[in-house]
Amino acid sequence: MSNPVLIAAELRDLLGDDPVPGHPVEWIPASVPTPTGNYVAIVPLLSRWIGGEQLKGLPDLRIVANCAVGVDNIDLVAAEMRRLIVTNTPDVLTEATADLTWALILAVARRLKEGLQLIAEDGWTGWHPMQLLGLEMRGATLGIVGAGRIGQAVGRRAVAFGMRVIYADRVRRPEFEAEVDAIRQDLAGLLAAADVVSIHVPASTGTRGMFAERRLAQMKEGALLINTSRGEIVRESALIAALERGRLAGAGLDVYADEPVVPPALVRHPRVVTLPHLGSATTRARSGMATLAARNVRAVLAGEPPLTPVVAG
């Protein structure tokens, strides 16, 4: 019998019982440590750390097919040293995450959390011309930090709202600029000009803690901060302080530094909308992610090139 593969148990309903024909599958829940053995492939969720110690216990492993766009849960150096193939699931979740980003932008800009609480607590006494005034999108400036697939999808949606789009990225994106009339700026210039700052960079040594005291202080007073990328990019204590000082008007967060732990001060804050990592939470996106991860495994085990390589082996 062929060597078995390891797949996150949470993906079983999306993949069915035989996602890699010819190879028995061991379904591992997120709460269970990575087993050791003669497994030739593993499909982990973002919550499972795959480092040197885990790889040492998997001597026959050929591919780590991450069911996520990011790969910050994988020690890529250790994988390269083992000449392993590492893949991710780009594209299939781009539109879903962009939609969720806009749900947060609108919720924070129009102070929906406060409105919901007002109704729920029976505190609404009727319409008032100064009640819960928020930010109107038309004529406002959206600053995109990281204009990759998702950042660009967020920017395209801004056109329908009549927003000006600026972006900060390591490389120029001429097609994006032409499509939405976006202007590339350095990060400091973007933060000073944007009414809404939306973060779309991967977690890395260069981006972890990127939005701490100094960067938050550079933001336009009264601006909104939206993060649907990785929680480690925003220093949560600094964000709480900026909100409490009134420097920022609000924040929308779908990711956190120590998930699933969310700082209570963020949860309680009336101008902060907190969601439980729902960026790709649509039936189409989650099914597409799981299917693409399994297709990468099938390709590699059949001796074919991976579809979406991050580390080519």
N, C-alpha and C positions, 0 to 999 in steps of 0.2 A: 504494500500500500504506500502511496506517496506521503511525503512528510506533511504534517498538519500545519494549519495557519491559525493565528490568533486574531480575533476580531472583537471589538468592543461590543458587549452584549446589548448595549442601548441601540445598536444599529440593526438588530435582528428583524424587527418589524418592517424596516425599510428595505432589507436585502433578501429576505426569505431564508430558507434553511440551507441552501446549497449555492452560495454566491461565488465559490471558486471550484467549479466541477473538477473532480479527480483528486481533490485535497480535502481531508476531513477538517472541520472547523471546530475550534474551541472558543466559545463565547465567554469573554471575561468582563464582569461588571467593573465599573470605575472604582468601586470600593476594594477590589481585590488586587494585591500586588502583582506586578508582571511576573508570570511564571518562568521557569527555566525549562529547557528541553530542546528537541530537534525541530522546532518550528522554522519554516522557511520564509514566513511573511507575518507582519503584524499590522493591523489597522487600528491605531489608537485614536481616542478623542484628544482634544487639546488639553484636557485635565490630567493626562497620564504623562509623566516624565519618562523619557527614553534617553538615558545617559550611558556612560561607559559601564557602570555596574550592571545595568539591565542587559546591555548588549553582550557582556561577558557570559551571561547565562544563556545566550541564544547563539551558539556557535554555528548553526546552519542557516542563520537568517540571511536573506537576500534583499529584502525590501521592507522599508517602513513607509507605509502608505497613510499619511496623516489625513484624518477626516476634518480638515480645516484649511483655510488659506495660509494662516500663520504657521510657522514651524518652530516657535520659540520654546516648545515643550520637548524639543529634540536636540541633543548634543551633536550638532552637525560636524564638528571636528572629529569626535569619536566615530561618527558614521563614515566620514571620509577615510579615516585611518583603517577602518575595516573594509573599505571599498564597497560599502552598501549603497543601494539606491534609496533615495528619499524623495517622496512625491507629496504634493498637496492638492487642494481642490479649488483652483481659481475659477473665475468666470461664473460658475453656477450659482454663486450666492451674491454676486455684485448688485443686482437690481433689488433683491430683498433687503440687503443691508442699507442701500441708498434710500429705500422707502422708509425704513425704520429711523434712519438719521433724520429724515424730514418730519416724521412723526414727533421726534424729540424737539426739533427746531420749533415747530408750530406750537407744541404743548408749552414750551418754556416761554416763547415770545408772547403768547396770548394768555399766559398765567392760568392754564387749565387746572393745575393742581389746587391752586387757591380757590378757584371757582367751584370745583368739586367738593372741597372741604366745606366751603361756605354753605352749599346746599345740604351736604350730609349732616352738618352740625346744626341745621335749622337756624343759620345765622343771617340768611338773606332777607332783607327787609324791603326789597324792591329795586327797580332800576335807578341808577344815579349816574350823572354825567362824568364823575371822576372815579368810578368804581373799577378797580383792577385794570388800569390802563396799561397796554402792552406795546410791543414793537410791531409796526406795520412793515411787511416785507417789501412792498413796492418802493423803490428808491433807496433801500438799505444795501449795505455791502456785505457779501458773504466771503469770508476768507477761508480757503481750503488749504490745510496743512498736509501735504502729501497728495499729489494729483495722479495717483495710480488709477486702477480700474474703478474702485469704489468712489474715490474722491471726484473723479470726472463724472461719474453717474450722478452724484449729488449736485455737482455744478450744472449739469444739463437740466436738472429739475428746477434750478433757481431761475432760469430764463422765463419760465411761465409765470413766476411770481414778480417779475420785473426788477430783479435784483442785479446789482453790479457784482461781477465775480472776479476775485483776485486769488492768486495761489502762490504757495511757496513750495518748491521742490528742488531736489538736487540737479535735475535736468529740465531743460525747457520742453514744453509740450505744445508744439506748434499746431497740431491738428485740433487739440482742445481749445487753444486760443482762437482759432478760426471758427470753431463751432459755436462757442458761447461768448465770443469777444472777451475772453479772460485775459488778465494782465498778470504776468509773473513779477513777484516782488521778493525781496529778502524777508526773512521771518519777522524781524523787528518792524519793518515797514508795514507788513500785513497786519500785525497785531495792533499797531497804532491806528489803522484805518478801518478795520472790520467791525461791523456791528454784531456779526455772528461768526465765531471761529469754530470750524469743524475739523476734527483731527482724524487723519487717515494714513498714519505712518505705521510700519511694523514695529514691534518691540525688538530692540537691539541694544547693545552697549551704548550706542550713540543717542538713542531716543528715550531710554528709561530715565524718568525724572525730568524729562525735557520741559514740562510745564510745572515749574516750581516757582518760588517767590519772584525771581527776576523776570521770567517770562510773563507771569500773571500780572506783574506790575506794569509791563509794557503794553498790556491790552488797553484798548479804548475804554474809558470810564463808562460804565453802564452796558458793556457788551455782554454777550451770551457765549458760554463755552459748551461745546457739544463733543462728546467722545464716544464713538462706536468702534474704536480700533482695539487698543489694549489698555488695560487699567494702569499698568506700570508707567505709562507715559505721563500721567498726571500725578503729582504729589498731592495726595488727598488732604493732608493737613494744611498745606498752603492754599489749596482751593477753598477749604472751609474758612480759613482766615480772610481770604479775599472777599468771600461772600458776606461774612459777618461785618466787615468794614464797609460794605456797600460799594466796593470797587467794581464788582461784577453784578449785573442785574439778575443773573440766573445761570443755571447749568442743567444740561441733560446728559445723563450717564447711562450707558448700557454695559459697561465693563469696569472692573475694579482691581486694585492691586493685589488683593488677597482673597479672590473669589473662593467660596460664596459669601465671604464676610464683607458686609457693607458698613462703613462707619455710621453709627447712629445719627451723628450730627448732619450727615448728608440726607439720610432718610427723613429726618424731622424737618429739615429746612423747607419753608414754604415755597421758595423759588427754585428748588432743585427737584427735577423729575428723575427718579431712579427706576431702572428696569432690570430684570434678571437675565442679562445677556441674550436678548431676543433677536439680534441683528439678522441672522439667517433663518429665523423661525417661521418659515412658510413651508407648506407641504412640498412645493416644487423644489425649493432650494435644498432642504434637508435630504430629500430623496436623491437629488442630483449629486450632492456631496458624497453620500454613501455609495452611490452607483459608480461615480468616478474613481473613488478610492479602490473599490473592488476591481474595476477595469484595469487600473494600474497594476494590481497584484496579478491578475490573470495574464496580462501582457508579459510581465517580467518572468513569471514562472513558465511561460510558453517560449521563452527565449527571445522575445520581441522587446523593442525599446519602450520605456515607460511613456505614458501620454503626457504627463505634467511633471517633469523632473525638477527637483530643487538641487539634489546632489545626484550626479549621473552614475556614481559607482566606479 
